Amino acid sequence: MTAQELDALVVGAGFGGLYQLKKLRDQGLKTKAIDSAGDVGGTWYWNQYPGAMSDTESYLYRYSWDEEDLTTYPWDTHYVYQPQVLGYLQHVAKRHDLYKDISFGTALTGARWDASSARWHVETSTGIRFTTRYLITALGLLSKQNLPNITGIDSFQGEKYHTGAWPADVELKGKRVGVIGNGSTGVQVITAIAKDVKHLVSFQRNPQYSVPSGQSAVSKEYREHVNENYQQIWKDVKASKFGFGFHETDRPTFSVSPEEREQIFEKAWKTGGGFRFMFETFNDIAENEDANNEASDFIKKKIRATVHDQDKARKLLPTQLYARRPLCDAGYYEQFNRDNVDIVSLHETPIDRITSKGVKTSDGTEHELDVLIFATGFDAVDGNYTRLAIEGVDGRTLKEHWSHGPTSYLGISVPKFPNMFMILGPNGPFCNIPPAIETHVEVISDIIATVEERNQRQTGKPTANNGARHDSFVTPRDQVNGQKNVVIEPTLEAEQAWSKVCDQESATSLFRKTDSWIFGSNIQGKAHAVMFYFGGLGKYREQLRDVAADGWKGFNIG
Ligand code: NA7
């Protein structure tokens, strides 16, 4: 089969891929997207497990660039559940006529840079091949599922699911269900299914801190207020550190009396929201261990007060720092007051093996189950890439380039991988996802516009470029260098300097001291590594503007 010739191929049709497809198409490039899924949605296509919800408030869990849609598309609760997010993305794809340019059920199996033609040669699972001048990966931060290596895992005779690949027709009612994992996903799934199942056992390794989500219906007045202020809201969000729309306080924990501190925590507990609790109350919870202890003591007190059975409460009390991705829930701890819900501490009684009937722990108990749910997370960030054979200059793979840990320039590009861009690549900003995605899509689109402009001037041919640059990252005019087939890639020095910046920005974060996917340490054998820029979204965007204003400093264009 001959290869389809494109200007740009976007891999992934979630939040990032859809916007990237639209942007590049609007810029006049012949662009297509592929996705291994059967529809758009990305993360929200795959994670259809019960209780799946975005814990970014609804008004910000969407695109900022379609004002009419922003003010008219319905959302009636403060947080949106998975079917609503998926429905929204399907709506956007229809509204902007994106479906016609997406091939579903089509996974990228290999991509190879061909220097002579200055094109990527892409192979897919369906046999369709592409040659493309630009390759943009929108693989998601969390798409490679982590299935733990537990002895006997294949011998289980009941139903077995990973939450990140949840089938549509699972029925849990009246069944004996085991859930391994209690991160954001485990907490949501346990809370959602406890009332319906016959018996639920949470197999918990490290207990985590979770606060109420504060989910509730949205009033007409609230929606009107958001609608009237949307432009300012987005402006503030894009200039903020975490991009969640709340006021990021500069108040240190110990600047107030213990009584006032208690009141502040209590108010945050009542309002709800994990990121709010961690970053709206005090400014040092994620930086200062004493401050962290104050917040964690408050949450532990709430756990003790909520869970009646003292043995269950003891098992649910966290022992580590409150320094992972902050969680929130719709009544997680309350579920353990049900007689049909049990908790097994894997620190006290580790899993010995999975048997045909269930899970056998070290005390000799065989927990018999009909269904085993793995809420065991993802090989995050670079894990999505290293499973793919992406070969840059001289056949060197991305996996080889990252053999000492994932790196990038600005979270979007890698030296020796010309004309390839990543949406949410390693060392991108640690913040609310939709504005981070928009930032990446817009800067990538602006870079491509620059390269297209150069191509046009060099070849004299009208190239695909409607000049639709995004206001934020406008660049000065570039110099013509007299070569054809203009390509762009970051320098090794720029990548190294960015790694250093990311290292420094996270140096004081307590997140670095805990083992979680944020620093790549949730996967056996994977090295603890800096995987995000912790300086905040606003500061990150300022740096992008500087890079653009300096003629895309750090990139070679030629
Ligand atoms: P997470 O946050 O990585 O949580 C995974 C959970 O699975 C966590 O409780 C782990 O325990 C547990 N886990 C992982 N491997 C094992 C083994 N081998 N045995 C027992 N327990 C295990 O993934 P989520 O899907 O919950 O959330 C990921 C992100 O998705 C989240 O942050 C949101 O941004 C959306 P541990 O705590 O490591 O002891």
Residues whose N, C-alpha, C, O or C-beta is under 5 A from the ligand:
A	BS01	NA7	L142 P148 I180 G181 N182 G183 S184 T185 G186 F203 R205 N206 R325 A375 T376 G377 F378 D515 W517 N522
